[in-house]
Amino acid sequence: MAEGIISVSYLSKIEHNQIFPSEEVYNLIFKRLGIDIEEELQLNDFVLEKKCRTWFHALLLGSEKDRLSYLYEDIKKPFSRAFIHEYGSSVLRKGR
């Protein structure tokens, strides 16, 4: 799967969350696996918009602080580098 892109040992380190590869590495591997990253991002945008609407609705309804905090943290999650790495790692583990 990663031949000509990265070494087997480097791939193993990604899969075991020991390193964070560059976006270029992920893009090359996703392309080889036939994953359309643009399509994935559009789906993520849809999900993110839905989560934002849920949070805003809860805010307007005066939901409890704990519920609002939980929803807000769920919205922030996709933007963290760790989340992006975890998503890429899970794709690589499935692609093997």
N, C-alpha and C positions, 0 to 999 in steps of 0.2 A: 504494500500500500504506500509506503513512504520512500520506496527505492528511488534514488536520484534526487530526493528532496532533503531528507535527513537520515542519519544513521539509525539502525535498529535500537541501539542503546539510548539515543536521544529520544526516540519515540517512546520507549519504555519509561523514561523519566517523566515525559509529559503525561502518560497514562496513569502514573503513580503520584501525580501532583508534586513532583520534586523540582520542576522548573516551569517557568512561564515562557513559552516560545513567542516569537513575534507574530504580529497579525499576518505577515506575509507567509509564514510557515503554515498557519491555519488555512489561509486562502488556497495555497497550493494543494494541500491535502484534501480540503473540501472539494476542490475542483476535480481531483482525481477520483474521489468517491461519488461524484455526480451530485453533490449537494449544491443547490442554487442559494448562495448566501443572501442574495438580494431578496429572494422569496422568503427566506427565513426571517430577514429583518422586517419585511412588510408584515408578516404574521406577528412578530414581536411588537410592532407599532400598534397593531389592532388590539392585542392583549393589553398593552400598556395604556392605551386610551380607555379601554373598559375599566381597568383598575383605577385610573384617575377619576373617571365618572363615579365609580363606587365610593371612593374616598370623599369626593366633593359632596355627593348625596348624603353620606354619613355626617359630614361636617354641617350641612344645612339642617339636618335633623337633630343636631345637638347630641350626637352619639358620645359615649363615654370616652375619656381620654385614652384609655388602654386600647380600645377598638380603633380609634383614629391613628394612634401610634403604630399599631400592627399593620394597618392598611398602608400607611406612609412608608414603612420599612419595606413592605412588599413591592411598592412602586420603585423604590431606590435600588433594589437588588440587581436588576438587569444592567445597571450602569457601573457596577463595581468590576474591577479587573479580575477579581477572584471568580465572579460569576461567569464571565466570558471564558476564563480558563477552564472552569468546571464544565461548561457546555462543550467546549472543544475537546476536552479530555474524554467526556462521555461519548462523543461522536467517534473519536478514535478507538475507544474500547469496543464499540459496537461494530466498527468497520473492519476489524481484524478477522 
